[in-house]
Amino acid sequence: MLQVYLVRHGETQWNAQRRIQGQSDSALTEKGERQAEQVAERAKTLGITHVIASDLGRTRRTAEIIALACGVEVTLDARLRELDMGVLERRSLDTLNEEEEGWRRQLVNGTADGRIPEGESMAEMSERMHAALNACLDLPEGSRPLLVSHGMALGCLVSTILGLPAWAERRLRLRNCSISRVDHQQSPWLASGWVVETAGDISHLDAPALDELQR
Ligand SMILES: O=C(O)[C@H](O)COP(=O)(O)O
């Protein structure tokens, strides 16, 4: 049975400042670097064979730290990127006007075709995240990949595996450097395909991690 580990990158400067990142980027904070070191220490115990990461800077940096600890190379996959947040990228959460806040709320309150102007819908992001996860099925027998991605992207992936629509209201918090695990199984009793084994484990971190939008 294929086990795939899912890790959200370490805390970034804009996470800490409550600035929307989307597919824009900011560097890991000192805390984020420490979180990455700690998740790498845990990853060393998991038998990881591949580290595959979103090509944004914050995920690449986190993946480099994990891959070094596991003795493997990093492979980049742009399908693992965070949701494209359109015109609200780089904006501080605390400066959104009512209309702008309404755009953002569409993404997390169950609006099927909700999107921020010039941004991506949750359904579009879900499709590319599942494509990236399913690509792990083509890895050699015995592989154990670890994917490094983002808060909303991973939240959408795990929620849709649980059977919620991509645009369902998010009630799953995936903090910086949390570890989730999904398994691909063929079973006559349980759901065949992807199942969620763990979601949002932060027991390897020594400091409280922030959620994706410091809510
Ligand atoms: O755009 C954002 O800020 C996100 O929702 C958080 O993204 P991140 O997981 O890449 O920090």
Ligand as a Chemical Component Dictionary entry (heavy atoms), coordinates in Angstrom:
data_LIG
# 
_chem_comp.id                   LIG 
_chem_comp.type                 NON-POLYMER 
_chem_comp.pdbx_formal_charge   0 
_chem_comp.three_letter_code    LIG 
# 
loop_
_chem_comp_atom.comp_id 
_chem_comp_atom.atom_id 
_chem_comp_atom.alt_atom_id 
_chem_comp_atom.type_symbol 
_chem_comp_atom.charge 
_chem_comp_atom.model_Cartn_x 
_chem_comp_atom.model_Cartn_y 
_chem_comp_atom.model_Cartn_z 
_chem_comp_atom.pdbx_ordinal 
LIG O1 O1 O 0 -2.288 32.579 0.444 1  
LIG C1 C1 C 0 -2.143 32.343 1.607 2  
LIG O2 O2 O 0 -1.623 33.105 2.435 3  
LIG C2 C2 C 0 -2.530 30.976 2.053 4  
LIG O3 O3 O 0 -3.738 30.673 2.283 5  
LIG C3 C3 C 0 -1.474 30.446 2.974 6  
LIG O4 O4 O 0 -0.617 29.916 2.096 7  
LIG P1 P1 P 0 0.645  29.103 2.540 8  
LIG O5 O5 O 0 0.208  27.778 3.090 9  
LIG O6 O6 O 0 1.434  28.989 1.294 10 
LIG O7 O7 O 0 1.290  29.929 3.611 11 
# 
loop_
_chem_comp_bond.comp_id 
_chem_comp_bond.atom_id_1 
_chem_comp_bond.atom_id_2 
_chem_comp_bond.value_order 
_chem_comp_bond.pdbx_ordinal 
LIG O1 C1 DOUB 1  
LIG C1 O2 SING 2  
LIG C1 C2 SING 3  
LIG C2 O3 SING 4  
LIG C2 C3 SING 5  
LIG C3 O4 SING 6  
LIG O4 P1 SING 7  
LIG P1 O5 DOUB 8  
LIG P1 O6 SING 9  
LIG P1 O7 SING 10 
# 
